[in-house]
Amino acid sequence: MLFYSFFKTLCSKPVAIELKNDLILTGTLHSVDQYLNMKLCDVSVVGGENYPQLAGLKNVFVRGSVVRYIQLPRNEVDTELLQDATRKENAVKKEKPKA
């Protein structure tokens, strides 16, 4: 749930998503769900001349399981907050007794 919460804070920010088939989509993150499926608006395709069928693409839904990388604007990521949240989540997992 940590990544879901993190990506929810990035809605309406520009992102670039590289898919497992090497396609790179850039656009504005519109929404994200708990499976990290994402909807992008104002989409453009990097290297679009190789994909003429995607030239008219404006909005796209990307399934989370096909994402390889997500590039975020550096100034939008609070790394200290993310590290603290990761430590807290890890500490909670260690405290739970195993059945």
Biopython code that builds the backbone (N, CA, C, O; Angstrom):
import numpy as np
from Bio.PDB.StructureBuilder import StructureBuilder

atoms = [
    (1, "MET", "N", (0.812, -1.196, 0.000)),
    (1, "MET", "CA", (0.000, 0.000, 0.000)),
    (1, "MET", "C", (0.858, 1.263, 0.000)),
    (1, "MET", "O", (0.368, 2.348, -0.314)),
    (2, "LEU", "N", (2.120, 1.127, 0.346)),
    (2, "LEU", "CA", (3.001, 2.288, 0.395)),
    (2, "LEU", "C", (3.141, 2.924, -0.988)),
    (2, "LEU", "O", (3.036, 4.143, -1.122)),
    (3, "PHE", "N", (3.376, 2.111, -2.008)),
    (3, "PHE", "CA", (3.550, 2.661, -3.348)),
    (3, "PHE", "C", (2.240, 3.246, -3.868)),
    (3, "PHE", "O", (2.247, 4.270, -4.551)),
    (4, "TYR", "N", (1.138, 2.617, -3.556)),
    (4, "TYR", "CA", (-0.158, 3.149, -3.962)),
    (4, "TYR", "C", (-0.356, 4.549, -3.384)),
    (4, "TYR", "O", (-0.734, 5.475, -4.101)),
    (5, "SER", "N", (-0.100, 4.698, -2.090)),
    (5, "SER", "CA", (-0.233, 6.003, -1.444)),
    (5, "SER", "C", (0.722, 7.019, -2.063)),
    (5, "SER", "O", (0.362, 8.177, -2.274)),
    (6, "PHE", "N", (1.924, 6.577, -2.347)),
    (6, "PHE", "CA", (2.921, 7.458, -2.947)),
    (6, "PHE", "C", (2.471, 7.951, -4.317)),
    (6, "PHE", "O", (2.547, 9.146, -4.600)),
    (7, "PHE", "N", (2.007, 7.046, -5.165)),
    (7, "PHE", "CA", (1.586, 7.437, -6.507)),
    (7, "PHE", "C", (0.309, 8.269, -6.486)),
    (7, "PHE", "O", (0.098, 9.080, -7.387)),
    (8, "LYS", "N", (-0.546, 8.090, -5.484)),
    (8, "LYS", "CA", (-1.745, 8.927, -5.370)),
    (8, "LYS", "C", (-1.356, 10.385, -5.178)),
    (8, "LYS", "O", (-2.065, 11.280, -5.639)),
    (9, "THR", "N", (-0.235, 10.636, -4.499)),
    (9, "THR", "CA", (0.202, 12.016, -4.286)),
    (9, "THR", "C", (0.735, 12.644, -5.576)),
    (9, "THR", "O", (0.872, 13.865, -5.654)),
    (10, "LEU", "N", (1.036, 11.828, -6.584)),
    (10, "LEU", "CA", (1.591, 12.334, -7.830)),
    (10, "LEU", "C", (0.540, 12.587, -8.908)),
    (10, "LEU", "O", (0.883, 12.948, -10.034)),
    (11, "CYS", "N", (-0.727, 12.403, -8.576)),
    (11, "CYS", "CA", (-1.778, 12.685, -9.557)),
    (11, "CYS", "C", (-1.696, 14.143, -9.984)),
    (11, "CYS", "O", (-1.446, 15.032, -9.169)),
    (12, "SER", "N", (-1.908, 14.371, -11.262)),
    (12, "SER", "CA", (-1.819, 15.675, -11.937)),
    (12, "SER", "C", (-0.376, 16.136, -12.144)),
    (12, "SER", "O", (-0.141, 17.302, -12.462)),
    (13, "LYS", "N", (0.585, 15.241, -11.968)),
    (13, "LYS", "CA", (1.998, 15.551, -12.221)),
    (13, "LYS", "C", (2.440, 14.855, -13.509)),
    (13, "LYS", "O", (1.886, 13.815, -13.865)),
    (14, "PRO", "N", (3.425, 15.411, -14.207)),
    (14, "PRO", "CA", (3.930, 14.754, -15.422)),
    (14, "PRO", "C", (4.790, 13.538, -15.077)),
    (14, "PRO", "O", (5.611, 13.593, -14.161)),
    (15, "VAL", "N", (4.602, 12.455, -15.804)),
    (15, "VAL", "CA", (5.389, 11.239, -15.614)),
    (15, "VAL", "C", (5.719, 10.633, -16.973)),
    (15, "VAL", "O", (5.088, 10.946, -17.982)),
    (16, "ALA", "N", (6.717, 9.763, -16.975)),
    (16, "ALA", "CA", (7.043, 8.959, -18.152)),
    (16, "ALA", "C", (6.997, 7.505, -17.711)),
    (16, "ALA", "O", (7.596, 7.137, -16.700)),
    (17, "ILE", "N", (6.293, 6.689, -18.460)),
    (17, "ILE", "CA", (6.148, 5.268, -18.124)),
    (17, "ILE", "C", (6.775, 4.446, -19.235)),
    (17, "ILE", "O", (6.395, 4.563, -20.401)),
    (18, "GLU", "N", (7.739, 3.614, -18.862)),
    (18, "GLU", "CA", (8.336, 2.679, -19.825)),
    (18, "GLU", "C", (7.682, 1.325, -19.621)),
    (18, "GLU", "O", (7.673, 0.787, -18.514)),
    (19, "LEU", "N", (7.139, 0.783, -20.696)),
    (19, "LEU", "CA", (6.467, -0.511, -20.629)),
    (19, "LEU", "C", (7.451, -1.631, -20.916)),
    (19, "LEU", "O", (8.549, -1.388, -21.417)),
    (20, "LYS", "N", (7.062, -2.841, -20.603)),
    (20, "LYS", "CA", (7.928, -4.000, -20.821)),
    (20, "LYS", "C", (8.212, -4.269, -22.287)),
    (20, "LYS", "O", (9.162, -4.981, -22.611)),
    (21, "ASN", "N", (7.397, -3.707, -23.186)),
    (21, "ASN", "CA", (7.651, -3.875, -24.614)),
    (21, "ASN", "C", (8.494, -2.728, -25.173)),
    (21, "ASN", "O", (8.542, -2.532, -26.387)),
    (22, "ASP", "N", (9.160, -1.966, -24.295)),
    (22, "ASP", "CA", (10.068, -0.860, -24.614)),
    (22, "ASP", "C", (9.368, 0.397, -25.114)),
    (22, "ASP", "O", (10.042, 1.323, -25.563)),
    (23, "LEU", "N", (8.064, 0.462, -25.054)),
    (23, "LEU", "CA", (7.313, 1.656, -25.414)),
    (23, "LEU", "C", (7.366, 2.633, -24.241)),
    (23, "LEU", "O", (7.184, 2.233, -23.091)),
    (24, "ILE", "N", (7.614, 3.908, -24.527)),
    (24, "ILE", "CA", (7.657, 4.928, -23.481)),
    (24, "ILE", "C", (6.544, 5.927, -23.732)),
    (24, "ILE", "O", (6.453, 6.519, -24.807)),
    (25, "LEU", "N", (5.701, 6.105, -22.728)),
    (25, "LEU", "CA", (4.589, 7.042, -22.787)),
    (25, "LEU", "C", (4.846, 8.167, -21.795)),
    (25, "LEU", "O", (5.221, 7.910, -20.650)),
    (26, "THR", "N", (4.652, 9.392, -22.215)),
    (26, "THR", "CA", (4.751, 10.526, -21.303)),
    (26, "THR", "C", (3.395, 11.203, -21.247)),
    (26, "THR", "O", (2.660, 11.239, -22.235)),
    (27, "GLY", "N", (3.075, 11.737, -20.081)),
    (27, "GLY", "CA", (1.810, 12.418, -19.922)),
    (27, "GLY", "C", (1.584, 12.816, -18.484)),
    (27, "GLY", "O", (2.485, 12.734, -17.649)),
    (28, "THR", "N", (0.381, 13.244, -18.208)),
    (28, "THR", "CA", (0.002, 13.664, -16.865)),
    (28, "THR", "C", (-0.719, 12.517, -16.178)),
    (28, "THR", "O", (-1.676, 11.964, -16.719)),
    (29, "LEU", "N", (-0.260, 12.161, -14.992)),
    (29, "LEU", "CA", (-0.893, 11.080, -14.237)),
    (29, "LEU", "C", (-2.263, 11.542, -13.766)),
    (29, "LEU", "O", (-2.379, 12.495, -12.996)),
    (30, "HIS", "N", (-3.298, 10.858, -14.237)),
    (30, "HIS", "CA", (-4.674, 11.233, -13.883)),
    (30, "HIS", "C", (-5.162, 10.464, -12.666)),
    (30, "HIS", "O", (-5.752, 11.045, -11.755)),
    (31, "SER", "N", (-4.914, 9.148, -12.648)),
    (31, "SER", "CA", (-5.363, 8.333, -11.519)),
    (31, "SER", "C", (-4.536, 7.060, -11.438)),
    (31, "SER", "O", (-3.872, 6.662, -12.395)),
    (32, "VAL", "N", (-4.594, 6.433, -10.269)),
    (32, "VAL", "CA", (-3.898, 5.175, -10.015)),
    (32, "VAL", "C", (-4.762, 4.360, -9.060)),
    (32, "VAL", "O", (-5.454, 4.925, -8.214)),
    (33, "ASP", "N", (-4.727, 3.033, -9.191)),
    (33, "ASP", "CA", (-5.484, 2.192, -8.266)),
    (33, "ASP", "C", (-4.533, 1.301, -7.463)),
    (33, "ASP", "O", (-3.314, 1.388, -7.613)),
    (34, "GLN", "N", (-5.096, 0.454, -6.618)),
    (34, "GLN", "CA", (-4.286, -0.351, -5.705)),
    (34, "GLN", "C", (-3.411, -1.381, -6.416)),
    (34, "GLN", "O", (-2.475, -1.907, -5.814)),
    (35, "TYR", "N", (-3.695, -1.677, -7.682)),
    (35, "TYR", "CA", (-2.867, -2.602, -8.457)),
    (35, "TYR", "C", (-1.813, -1.855, -9.271)),
    (35, "TYR", "O", (-1.103, -2.449, -10.082)),
    (36, "LEU", "N", (-1.721, -0.548, -9.043)),
    (36, "LEU", "CA", (-0.824, 0.356, -9.756)),
    (36, "LEU", "C", (-1.157, 0.443, -11.245)),
    (36, "LEU", "O", (-0.288, 0.737, -12.066)),
    (37, "ASN", "N", (-2.425, 0.186, -11.589)),
    (37, "ASN", "CA", (-2.914, 0.522, -12.917)),
    (37, "ASN", "C", (-3.006, 2.041, -12.961)),
    (37, "ASN", "O", (-3.412, 2.666, -11.981)),
    (38, "MET", "N", (-2.636, 2.634, -14.080)),
    (38, "MET", "CA", (-2.590, 4.087, -14.151)),
    (38, "MET", "C", (-3.315, 4.607, -15.378)),
    (38, "MET", "O", (-3.340, 3.962, -16.426)),
    (39, "LYS", "N", (-3.900, 5.776, -15.231)),
    (39, "LYS", "CA", (-4.509, 6.471, -16.357)),
    (39, "LYS", "C", (-3.702, 7.740, -16.594)),
    (39, "LYS", "O", (-3.476, 8.526, -15.674)),
    (40, "LEU", "N", (-3.269, 7.933, -17.847)),
    (40, "LEU", "CA", (-2.518, 9.120, -18.236)),
    (40, "LEU", "C", (-3.367, 9.966, -19.171)),
    (40, "LEU", "O", (-4.121, 9.441, -19.991)),
    (41, "CYS", "N", (-3.237, 11.273, -19.041)),
    (41, "CYS", "CA", (-3.887, 12.224, -19.938)),
    (41, "CYS", "C", (-2.814, 12.998, -20.694)),
    (41, "CYS", "O", (-1.661, 13.038, -20.265)),
    (42, "ASP", "N", (-3.178, 13.602, -21.796)),
    (42, "ASP", "CA", (-2.244, 14.382, -22.625)),
    (42, "ASP", "C", (-1.012, 13.558, -22.976)),
    (42, "ASP", "O", (0.122, 13.995, -22.778)),
    (43, "VAL", "N", (-1.250, 12.373, -23.495)),
    (43, "VAL", "CA", (-0.196, 11.387, -23.740)),
    (43, "VAL", "C", (0.560, 11.684, -25.026)),
    (43, "VAL", "O", (-0.022, 12.092, -26.031)),
    (44, "SER", "N", (1.861, 11.471, -24.971)),
    (44, "SER", "CA", (2.677, 11.453, -26.181)),
    (44, "SER", "C", (3.578, 10.223, -26.102)),
    (44, "SER", "O", (3.934, 9.758, -25.019)),
    (45, "VAL", "N", (3.930, 9.716, -27.263)),
    (45, "VAL", "CA", (4.737, 8.501, -27.350)),
    (45, "VAL", "C", (6.161, 8.908, -27.726)),
    (45, "VAL", "O", (6.374, 9.589, -28.728)),
    (46, "VAL", "N", (7.132, 8.487, -26.917)),
    (46, "VAL", "CA", (8.534, 8.752, -27.226)),
    (46, "VAL", "C", (8.928, 7.819, -28.361)),
    (46, "VAL", "O", (8.705, 6.611, -28.279)),
    (47, "GLY", "N", (9.505, 8.366, -29.405)),
    (47, "GLY", "CA", (9.819, 7.567, -30.586)),
    (47, "GLY", "C", (8.554, 7.217, -31.340)),
    (47, "GLY", "O", (8.425, 6.112, -31.868)),
    (48, "GLY", "N", (7.622, 8.148, -31.394)),
    (48, "GLY", "CA", (6.312, 7.909, -31.988)),
    (48, "GLY", "C", (6.334, 7.525, -33.455)),
    (48, "GLY", "O", (5.373, 6.939, -33.953)),
    (49, "GLU", "N", (7.425, 7.848, -34.165)),
    (49, "GLU", "CA", (7.507, 7.477, -35.577)),
    (49, "GLU", "C", (7.543, 5.959, -35.759)),
    (49, "GLU", "O", (7.201, 5.450, -36.826)),
    (50, "ASN", "N", (7.955, 5.244, -34.720)),
    (50, "ASN", "CA", (7.955, 3.778, -34.778)),
    (50, "ASN", "C", (6.578, 3.185, -34.490)),
    (50, "ASN", "O", (6.337, 2.005, -34.746)),
    (51, "TYR", "N", (5.671, 4.014, -33.953)),
    (51, "TYR", "CA", (4.332, 3.543, -33.587)),
    (51, "TYR", "C", (3.278, 4.483, -34.181)),
    (51, "TYR", "O", (2.615, 5.202, -33.434)),
    (52, "PRO", "N", (3.111, 4.493, -35.501)),
    (52, "PRO", "CA", (2.149, 5.433, -36.107)),
    (52, "PRO", "C", (0.705, 5.175, -35.673)),
    (52, "PRO", "O", (-0.122, 6.086, -35.727)),
    (53, "GLN", "N", (0.392, 3.963, -35.247)),
    (53, "GLN", "CA", (-0.964, 3.648, -34.812)),
    (53, "GLN", "C", (-1.317, 4.344, -33.495)),
    (53, "GLN", "O", (-2.489, 4.408, -33.125)),
    (54, "LEU", "N", (-0.312, 4.864, -32.787)),
    (54, "LEU", "CA", (-0.555, 5.544, -31.523)),
    (54, "LEU", "C", (-0.514, 7.064, -31.652)),
    (54, "LEU", "O", (-0.531, 7.772, -30.646)),
    (55, "ALA", "N", (-0.461, 7.568, -32.884)),
    (55, "ALA", "CA", (-0.307, 9.009, -33.106)),
    (55, "ALA", "C", (-1.478, 9.815, -32.547)),
    (55, "ALA", "O", (-1.272, 10.927, -32.060)),
    (56, "GLY", "N", (-2.669, 9.299, -32.605)),
    (56, "GLY", "CA", (-3.847, 10.030, -32.145)),
    (56, "GLY", "C", (-4.190, 9.804, -30.686)),
    (56, "GLY", "O", (-5.251, 10.228, -30.229)),
    (57, "LEU", "N", (-3.326, 9.155, -29.960)),
    (57, "LEU", "CA", (-3.586, 8.801, -28.564)),
    (57, "LEU", "C", (-3.602, 10.046, -27.683)),
    (57, "LEU", "O", (-2.647, 10.822, -27.694)),
    (58, "LYS", "N", (-4.682, 10.245, -26.917)),
    (58, "LYS", "CA", (-4.783, 11.380, -25.991)),
    (58, "LYS", "C", (-4.785, 10.922, -24.539)),
    (58, "LYS", "O", (-4.112, 11.517, -23.697)),
    (59, "ASN", "N", (-5.539, 9.872, -24.245)),
    (59, "ASN", "CA", (-5.635, 9.302, -22.900)),
    (59, "ASN", "C", (-5.336, 7.819, -23.000)),
    (59, "ASN", "O", (-5.634, 7.188, -24.015)),
    (60, "VAL", "N", (-4.750, 7.261, -21.956)),
    (60, "VAL", "CA", (-4.424, 5.840, -21.994)),
    (60, "VAL", "C", (-4.536, 5.245, -20.589)),
    (60, "VAL", "O", (-4.224, 5.898, -19.593)),
    (61, "PHE", "N", (-4.982, 4.006, -20.535)),
    (61, "PHE", "CA", (-5.006, 3.223, -19.306)),
    (61, "PHE", "C", (-3.874, 2.211, -19.407)),
    (61, "PHE", "O", (-3.799, 1.452, -20.374)),
    (62, "VAL", "N", (-2.999, 2.197, -18.415)),
    (62, "VAL", "CA", (-1.847, 1.295, -18.427)),
    (62, "VAL", "C", (-1.998, 0.300, -17.286)),
    (62, "VAL", "O", (-2.116, 0.686, -16.123)),
    (63, "ARG", "N", (-1.994, -0.962, -17.623)),
    (63, "ARG", "CA", (-2.077, -2.006, -16.606)),
    (63, "ARG", "C", (-0.761, -2.067, -15.839)),
    (63, "ARG", "O", (0.310, -2.048, -16.444)),
    (64, "GLY", "N", (-0.834, -2.140, -14.522)),
    (64, "GLY", "CA", (0.352, -2.109, -13.678)),
    (64, "GLY", "C", (1.343, -3.216, -13.961)),
    (64, "GLY", "O", (2.545, -3.026, -13.775)),
    (65, "SER", "N", (0.872, -4.366, -14.405)),
    (65, "SER", "CA", (1.762, -5.502, -14.622)),
    (65, "SER", "C", (2.620, -5.368, -15.873)),
    (65, "SER", "O", (3.541, -6.163, -16.061)),
    (66, "VAL", "N", (2.349, -4.390, -16.735)),
    (66, "VAL", "CA", (3.150, -4.211, -17.951)),
    (66, "VAL", "C", (4.160, -3.067, -17.820)),
    (66, "VAL", "O", (4.870, -2.751, -18.775)),
    (67, "VAL", "N", (4.222, -2.455, -16.645)),
    (67, "VAL", "CA", (5.123, -1.322, -16.424)),
    (67, "VAL", "C", (6.502, -1.831, -16.020)),
    (67, "VAL", "O", (6.637, -2.667, -15.126)),
    (68, "ARG", "N", (7.518, -1.310, -16.695)),
    (68, "ARG", "CA", (8.901, -1.605, -16.319)),
    (68, "ARG", "C", (9.443, -0.521, -15.392)),
    (68, "ARG", "O", (9.946, -0.824, -14.310)),
    (69, "TYR", "N", (9.344, 0.733, -15.808)),
    (69, "TYR", "CA", (9.855, 1.864, -15.021)),
    (69, "TYR", "C", (8.856, 3.007, -15.070)),
    (69, "TYR", "O", (8.069, 3.138, -16.007)),
    (70, "ILE", "N", (8.913, 3.828, -14.034)),
    (70, "ILE", "CA", (8.158, 5.077, -14.027)),
    (70, "ILE", "C", (9.148, 6.177, -13.671)),
    (70, "ILE", "O", (9.788, 6.137, -12.620)),
    (71, "GLN", "N", (9.266, 7.152, -14.553)),
    (71, "GLN", "CA", (10.160, 8.277, -14.314)),
    (71, "GLN", "C", (9.334, 9.438, -13.774)),
    (71, "GLN", "O", (8.320, 9.827, -14.354)),
    (72, "LEU", "N", (9.793, 9.980, -12.655)),
    (72, "LEU", "CA", (9.070, 11.034, -11.965)),
    (72, "LEU", "C", (9.896, 12.312, -11.946)),
    (72, "LEU", "O", (11.124, 12.250, -12.014)),
    (73, "PRO", "N", (9.249, 13.465, -11.856)),
    (73, "PRO", "CA", (10.012, 14.701, -11.717)),
    (73, "PRO", "C", (10.745, 14.718, -10.376)),
    (73, "PRO", "O", (10.154, 14.423, -9.337)),
    (74, "ARG", "N", (12.005, 15.056, -10.403)),
    (74, "ARG", "CA", (12.841, 15.014, -9.205)),
    (74, "ARG", "C", (12.280, 15.888, -8.084)),
    (74, "ARG", "O", (12.320, 15.495, -6.918)),
    (75, "ASN", "N", (11.767, 17.044, -8.417)),
    (75, "ASN", "CA", (11.282, 17.961, -7.386)),
    (75, "ASN", "C", (9.951, 17.522, -6.775)),
    (75, "ASN", "O", (9.515, 18.120, -5.792)),
    (76, "GLU", "N", (9.300, 16.513, -7.317)),
    (76, "GLU", "CA", (8.022, 16.031, -6.793)),
    (76, "GLU", "C", (8.176, 14.887, -5.792)),
    (76, "GLU", "O", (7.201, 14.492, -5.152)),
    (77, "VAL", "N", (9.377, 14.356, -5.652)),
    (77, "VAL", "CA", (9.589, 13.192, -4.794)),
    (77, "VAL", "C", (10.271, 13.631, -3.504)),
    (77, "VAL", "O", (11.389, 14.144, -3.527)),
    (78, "ASP", "N", (9.595, 13.427, -2.386)),
    (78, "ASP", "CA", (10.174, 13.709, -1.080)),
    (78, "ASP", "C", (10.825, 12.419, -0.582)),
    (78, "ASP", "O", (10.169, 11.572, 0.024)),
    (79, "THR", "N", (12.121, 12.285, -0.848)),
    (79, "THR", "CA", (12.811, 11.026, -0.554)),
    (79, "THR", "C", (12.876, 10.740, 0.949)),
    (79, "THR", "O", (12.810, 9.582, 1.361)),
    (80, "GLU", "N", (13.005, 11.780, 1.762)),
    (80, "GLU", "CA", (13.067, 11.552, 3.210)),
    (80, "GLU", "C", (11.746, 10.990, 3.726)),
    (80, "GLU", "O", (11.735, 10.059, 4.532)),
    (81, "LEU", "N", (10.649, 11.549, 3.268)),
    (81, "LEU", "CA", (9.338, 11.059, 3.682)),
    (81, "LEU", "C", (9.128, 9.617, 3.221)),
    (81, "LEU", "O", (8.590, 8.798, 3.966)),
    (82, "LEU", "N", (9.544, 9.310, 2.012)),
    (82, "LEU", "CA", (9.410, 7.955, 1.479)),
    (82, "LEU", "C", (10.271, 6.968, 2.264)),
    (82, "LEU", "O", (9.827, 5.854, 2.539)),
    (83, "GLN", "N", (11.479, 7.353, 2.625)),
    (83, "GLN", "CA", (12.347, 6.481, 3.417)),
    (83, "GLN", "C", (11.768, 6.238, 4.804)),
    (83, "GLN", "O", (11.805, 5.112, 5.301)),
    (84, "ASP", "N", (11.233, 7.281, 5.437)),
    (84, "ASP", "CA", (10.615, 7.119, 6.754)),
    (84, "ASP", "C", (9.417, 6.181, 6.692)),
    (84, "ASP", "O", (9.251, 5.323, 7.559)),
    (85, "ALA", "N", (8.586, 6.341, 5.673)),
    (85, "ALA", "CA", (7.409, 5.479, 5.530)),
    (85, "ALA", "C", (7.828, 4.033, 5.314)),
    (85, "ALA", "O", (7.189, 3.116, 5.830)),
    (86, "THR", "N", (8.902, 3.823, 4.552)),
    (86, "THR", "CA", (9.392, 2.468, 4.314)),
    (86, "THR", "C", (9.897, 1.843, 5.611)),
    (86, "THR", "O", (9.629, 0.673, 5.885)),
    (87, "ARG", "N", (10.625, 2.618, 6.405)),
    (87, "ARG", "CA", (11.117, 2.104, 7.700)),
    (87, "ARG", "C", (9.956, 1.736, 8.624)),
    (87, "ARG", "O", (9.979, 0.691, 9.274)),
    (88, "LYS", "N", (8.945, 2.601, 8.676)),
    (88, "LYS", "CA", (7.789, 2.331, 9.540)),
    (88, "LYS", "C", (7.052, 1.076, 9.098)),
    (88, "LYS", "O", (6.656, 0.259, 9.928)),
    (89, "GLU", "N", (6.867, 0.922, 7.785)),
    (89, "GLU", "CA", (6.178, -0.263, 7.274)),
    (89, "GLU", "C", (6.971, -1.522, 7.579)),
    (89, "GLU", "O", (6.390, -2.552, 7.923)),
    (90, "ASN", "N", (8.281, -1.452, 7.457)),
    (90, "ASN", "CA", (9.143, -2.590, 7.747)),
    (90, "ASN", "C", (9.110, -2.933, 9.236)),
    (90, "ASN", "O", (9.111, -4.110, 9.597)),
    (91, "ALA", "N", (9.082, -1.929, 10.095)),
    (91, "ALA", "CA", (9.030, -2.157, 11.541)),
    (91, "ALA", "C", (7.720, -2.830, 11.938)),
    (91, "ALA", "O", (7.712, -3.695, 12.814)),
    (92, "VAL", "N", (6.624, -2.448, 11.313)),
    (92, "VAL", "CA", (5.322, -3.058, 11.613)),
    (92, "VAL", "C", (5.331, -4.526, 11.200)),
    (92, "VAL", "O", (4.777, -5.367, 11.908)),
    (93, "LYS", "N", (5.945, -4.842, 10.078)),
    (93, "LYS", "CA", (6.010, -6.231, 9.615)),
    (93, "LYS", "C", (6.831, -7.085, 10.566)),
    (93, "LYS", "O", (6.496, -8.249, 10.787)),
    (94, "LYS", "N", (7.900, -6.536, 11.137)),
    (94, "LYS", "CA", (8.747, -7.294, 12.069)),
    (94, "LYS", "C", (8.048, -7.539, 13.392)),
    (94, "LYS", "O", (8.305, -8.548, 14.049)),
    (95, "GLU", "N", (7.159, -6.621, 13.798)),
    (95, "GLU", "CA", (6.472, -6.746, 15.076)),
    (95, "GLU", "C", (5.370, -7.788, 15.058)),
    (95, "GLU", "O", (5.026, -8.332, 16.107)),
    (96, "LYS", "N", (4.809, -8.078, 13.898)),
    (96, "LYS", "CA", (3.707, -9.034, 13.820)),
    (96, "LYS", "C", (4.210, -10.435, 14.173)),
    (96, "LYS", "O", (5.200, -10.895, 13.604)),
    (97, "PRO", "N", (3.539, -11.118, 15.106)),
    (97, "PRO", "CA", (3.945, -12.497, 15.439)),
    (97, "PRO", "C", (3.542, -13.449, 14.324)),
    (97, "PRO", "O", (2.487, -13.303, 13.706)),
    (98, "LYS", "N", (4.392, -14.410, 14.086)),
    (98, "LYS", "CA", (4.099, -15.410, 13.065)),
    (98, "LYS", "C", (3.254, -16.505, 13.658)),
    (98, "LYS", "O", (3.505, -16.965, 14.772)),
    (99, "ALA", "N", (2.250, -16.924, 12.912)),
    (99, "ALA", "CA", (1.317, -17.942, 13.416)),
    (99, "ALA", "C", (1.829, -19.334, 13.128)),
    (99, "ALA", "O", (1.175, -20.317, 13.479)),
]
sb = StructureBuilder()
sb.init_structure("model")
sb.init_model(0)
sb.init_chain("A")
sb.init_seg("    ")
for serial, (resi, resn, name, xyz) in enumerate(atoms, 1):
    if name == "N":
        sb.init_residue(resn, " ", resi, " ")
    sb.init_atom(name, np.array(xyz, "f"), 0.0, 1.0, " ", f" {name:<3s}", serial, name[0])
structure = sb.get_structure()
